[in-house]
């Protein structure tokens, strides 16, 4: 028996949020996100080249654990 897995080539990529968009969603200043990242707190973030990005589902999951 095999399980069906989504083909990454055919799935629609999820939109990543910028620091500004994530800060707006959380209702905090962008500076707070940078401070949380430095301290190891806050929602998971990902460095894409020189840009910092957030996965909306990960931010939502982090909010639910707070």
One Martini backbone bead per residue (centre of mass of N, CA, C, O) as a GRO file, in nm:
protein
   66
    1UNK     BB    1   0.096   0.037   0.024
    2UNK     BB    2   0.037   0.369  -0.073
    3UNK     BB    3   0.107   0.706  -0.032
    4UNK     BB    4  -0.004   1.016  -0.086
    5UNK     BB    5   0.177   1.283  -0.232
    6UNK     BB    6   0.276   1.587  -0.280
    7UNK     BB    7   0.373   1.771  -0.552
    8UNK     BB    8   0.581   2.036  -0.557
    9UNK     BB    9   0.529   2.116  -0.866
   10UNK     BB   10   0.189   2.135  -0.815
   11UNK     BB   11   0.199   2.317  -0.583
   12UNK     BB   12   0.103   2.586  -0.404
   13UNK     BB   13   0.263   2.829  -0.277
   14UNK     BB   14   0.318   2.984   0.009
   15UNK     BB   15   0.288   3.278   0.143
   16UNK     BB   16   0.513   3.498   0.257
   17UNK     BB   17   0.614   3.693   0.525
   18UNK     BB   18   0.700   3.975   0.635
   19UNK     BB   19   0.776   4.168   0.891
   20UNK     BB   20   0.547   4.370   0.848
   21UNK     BB   21   0.314   4.162   0.819
   22UNK     BB   22   0.359   4.020   1.090
   23UNK     BB   23   0.330   4.266   1.271
   24UNK     BB   24   0.042   4.332   1.187
   25UNK     BB   25  -0.086   4.064   1.276
   26UNK     BB   26   0.027   4.092   1.587
   27UNK     BB   27   0.048   4.400   1.685
   28UNK     BB   28   0.355   4.481   1.631
   29UNK     BB   29   0.651   4.588   1.607
   30UNK     BB   30   0.914   4.512   1.411
   31UNK     BB   31   1.130   4.532   1.634
   32UNK     BB   32   1.018   4.298   1.803
   33UNK     BB   33   1.090   4.070   1.607
   34UNK     BB   34   1.396   4.118   1.618
   35UNK     BB   35   1.422   4.073   1.923
   36UNK     BB   36   1.306   3.788   1.938
   37UNK     BB   37   1.512   3.660   1.749
   38UNK     BB   38   1.766   3.729   1.919
   39UNK     BB   39   1.639   3.573   2.184
   40UNK     BB   40   1.452   3.316   2.072
   41UNK     BB   41   1.181   3.426   2.017
   42UNK     BB   42   0.899   3.376   1.879
   43UNK     BB   43   0.843   3.320   1.574
   44UNK     BB   44   0.928   3.155   1.316
   45UNK     BB   45   1.212   3.207   1.105
   46UNK     BB   46   1.339   3.299   0.768
   47UNK     BB   47   1.617   3.295   0.563
   48UNK     BB   48   1.607   3.471   0.242
   49UNK     BB   49   1.883   3.547   0.205
   50UNK     BB   50   1.838   3.883   0.318
   51UNK     BB   51   1.559   3.780   0.409
   52UNK     BB   52   1.281   3.792   0.626
   53UNK     BB   53   1.059   3.515   0.697
   54UNK     BB   54   0.711   3.399   0.719
   55UNK     BB   55   0.495   3.143   0.813
   56UNK     BB   56   0.171   3.162   0.874
   57UNK     BB   57   0.127   2.884   1.017
   58UNK     BB   58   0.355   2.929   1.228
   59UNK     BB   59   0.243   3.183   1.355
   60UNK     BB   60  -0.027   3.066   1.441
   61UNK     BB   61   0.090   2.839   1.619
   62UNK     BB   62   0.239   3.029   1.812
   63UNK     BB   63  -0.006   3.184   1.916
   64UNK     BB   64  -0.152   2.924   2.039
   65UNK     BB   65   0.094   2.885   2.262
   66UNK     BB   66   0.052   3.169   2.433
   0.00000   0.00000   0.00000
